[in-house]
């Protein structure tokens, strides 16, 4: 799930910096996931099921096919990191729930994913506030 390095078409300094940052973030995410024998997708799903989610909700949030979510959840379930439960209002639907082992593993994973903290540590308090405001402004919606 690694994202390619900065594309040659990144024309501006801002675009190049954004691509480089996203690439470094993704590489760090992949490395942290690998430390815990997780794929990047498994780490992502494990983080998203801190609260109960249906397979459809996960697929929509992650913008992927429901069959991909089924495979990822099946692998996590085989490791007893998540389990499926009937939806309380719709017995035809299943929700994914993190197990205590899943909670523990995700907590350790989050601690090992140091990239955001390390990157922010390179900035002053004022720069962190400014970057936060600029990133929020740059995002759509």
C-alpha positions, 0 to 999 in steps of 0.5 A: 500500500506504499504510495509512490515517491514525489511524482515528476509532475509536482510542479510547485514547491508546495506540491513537492513538499506535500508529496514528500510529507505524505510519502514519508508519513505512509512509509512510517505507517507501513514500517510501524504496521510491519513491526506488529505483523500488520499490513497497512490496511489492517492497521488502518481498519484496526484503528477505525474499529475503536467504536463499532462499525459495519463492514459497509461503513468501513468500506465507505470510510476507507473508499474501498470495495466491501470484499477488501474489508471482508478479507482484512477483517477475516485476517484480523479476526483470525488473530483475535484482534476483532470480532463480528457481532450482530447489529443491535437494531438490524440482525441482518447486519454485522458490526466489527468490534475490537477485542481487548487484544486488538485494543492492546495491539493498536495502543502499542502500534500507535506508540510505535508510529512516531512520525507525526510526533517527530515531525511536529517536534521539529516545529516551534509551538507557533509553527505547529499552530500555524501549520495546523491552521494552514492544513485545516484551511487547505482541506476541502469542506 
